[in-house]
Amino acid sequence: AGLTCSAVCGVSATPATMVACVNRRSAAHDVITRNDVFCINCLPAARKDLSDLFAGVGRVPMAERFAADQWTVLATGAPCAKDALAAFDCKLADVREIGTHSVLIGYVVATTQNNRAEPLVFQRQQYATTRLL
């Protein structure tokens, strides 16, 4: 299962830890908490289509979202986008329920990186990108 997550950030460098906020009504929520793993895929600007797909645009069934040959796995077996700028493969360390969301805290067990494109960001309810100096 997968989703587009608008709230993700690093928590600690030692141990390497990430946090992702996921609505408890999301189809992916229970899959993640049951499997105890997740992979944060930071997408390039050219992959707005993939972000939209996992945000539910077009109501494509979950299994079909992973049908294309654009996925791999790292250490945990969670889906990792082959063209992600960076991916953080995580083992679930803790879950905190706050309002409508769960705050998923994960220890990073593997990473991958590709610096050859501009990042996709979501700001002010629309997609954008940045330019690194």
C-alpha positions as CSV (number, residue, x, y, z in Angstrom):
1,A,0.0,0.0,0.0
2,G,1.1,3.6,-0.5
3,L,0.0,7.2,-0.1
4,T,1.1,10.7,-0.8
5,C,2.2,12.2,2.5
6,S,2.4,16.0,2.9
7,A,4.1,15.9,6.4
8,V,7.4,14.1,6.5
9,C,10.7,15.2,8.2
10,G,13.8,14.0,9.8
11,V,13.9,13.5,13.6
12,S,17.4,12.5,14.5
13,A,20.7,11.7,12.8
14,T,21.8,9.2,15.5
15,P,20.0,6.9,15.2
16,A,18.7,8.0,11.8
17,T,15.0,8.5,12.3
18,M,12.2,9.9,10.2
19,V,8.6,10.9,10.9
20,A,5.6,10.7,8.6
21,C,2.0,11.9,9.5
22,V,-0.7,9.6,8.0
23,N,-4.5,10.0,8.2
24,R,-5.9,7.0,10.1
25,R,-8.6,6.7,7.4
26,S,-6.0,6.2,4.7
27,A,-6.1,2.7,3.1
28,A,-2.3,2.5,3.7
29,H,-2.4,3.4,7.4
30,D,-3.4,-0.1,8.7
31,V,-1.0,-1.8,6.2
32,I,1.9,0.2,7.5
33,T,1.2,-0.3,11.2
34,R,0.5,-4.0,10.7
35,N,3.7,-4.6,8.7
36,D,5.9,-2.3,10.9
37,V,7.8,-0.9,7.8
38,F,7.5,2.0,5.4
39,C,9.6,3.7,2.8
40,I,9.6,7.5,2.3
41,N,10.1,8.2,-1.4
42,C,11.2,11.8,-2.2
43,L,10.0,12.4,-5.8
44,P,11.6,14.4,-8.6
45,A,9.5,17.3,-10.0
46,A,8.8,15.3,-13.1
47,R,6.8,12.7,-11.1
48,K,3.8,14.8,-10.2
49,D,1.8,12.0,-11.8
50,L,3.0,9.5,-9.2
51,S,2.2,11.9,-6.4
52,D,-1.3,12.4,-7.8
53,L,-1.8,8.7,-8.2
54,F,-1.0,7.9,-4.6
55,A,-3.0,10.9,-3.5
56,G,-6.1,9.1,-5.0
57,V,-6.5,11.2,-8.1
58,G,-8.3,9.0,-10.6
59,R,-9.3,6.5,-7.9
60,V,-7.0,3.8,-9.3
61,P,-7.1,0.7,-7.1
62,M,-4.1,0.2,-4.8
63,A,-2.8,-2.9,-6.5
64,E,-2.8,-1.1,-9.9
65,R,-0.7,1.8,-8.5
66,F,2.2,-0.6,-8.2
67,A,1.7,-2.4,-11.5
68,A,4.3,-0.5,-13.5
69,D,8.0,-1.5,-13.5
70,Q,9.0,1.5,-11.5
71,W,9.3,-0.1,-8.1
72,T,12.0,-2.0,-6.1
73,V,12.6,-2.8,-2.5
74,L,15.4,-2.0,-0.1
75,A,16.1,-3.8,3.3
76,T,12.5,-3.9,4.7
77,G,10.7,-4.9,1.5
78,A,8.6,-1.7,1.5
79,P,8.0,-0.3,-2.0
80,C,10.8,2.0,-3.2
81,A,10.3,4.2,-6.3
82,K,13.2,3.5,-8.7
83,D,13.4,7.2,-9.7
84,A,13.1,8.7,-6.2
85,L,15.6,11.4,-5.5
86,A,16.0,9.9,-2.1
87,A,14.3,7.0,-0.3
88,F,14.4,6.3,3.4
89,D,13.5,2.7,4.2
90,C,12.2,2.5,7.7
91,K,11.3,0.1,10.5
92,L,8.4,1.4,12.5
93,A,9.7,2.5,16.0
94,D,6.6,4.2,17.4
95,V,3.1,5.4,16.5
96,R,1.5,8.4,18.2
97,E,-2.2,9.1,17.6
98,I,-2.9,12.9,17.3
99,G,-6.3,14.1,16.1
100,T,-7.2,12.5,12.8
101,H,-3.6,11.3,12.1
102,S,-1.0,8.9,13.3
103,V,2.6,10.2,13.7
104,L,4.7,7.3,12.4
105,I,8.3,7.3,13.7
106,G,10.7,5.1,11.9
107,Y,14.3,4.1,12.2
108,V,16.1,4.4,8.8
109,V,17.6,1.0,7.9
110,A,18.5,1.7,4.3
111,T,18.6,4.6,1.9
112,T,19.1,5.3,-1.8
113,Q,19.9,8.6,-3.5
114,N,19.8,10.2,-7.0
115,N,20.7,13.9,-7.2
116,R,20.1,14.3,-10.9
117,A,16.7,16.2,-10.8
118,E,14.9,18.9,-9.1
119,P,12.6,17.9,-6.1
120,L,8.8,17.9,-6.1
121,V,7.4,19.9,-3.3
122,F,3.9,20.8,-2.2
123,Q,3.3,24.3,-1.0
124,R,0.2,26.5,-0.7
125,Q,-2.0,23.7,-2.0
126,Q,0.0,23.3,-5.2
127,Y,3.0,21.5,-6.6
128,A,6.3,23.4,-7.0
129,T,10.0,22.7,-7.1
130,T,13.2,24.3,-5.7
131,R,16.6,25.1,-7.2
132,L,19.6,24.2,-5.0
133,L,22.4,26.8,-4.9
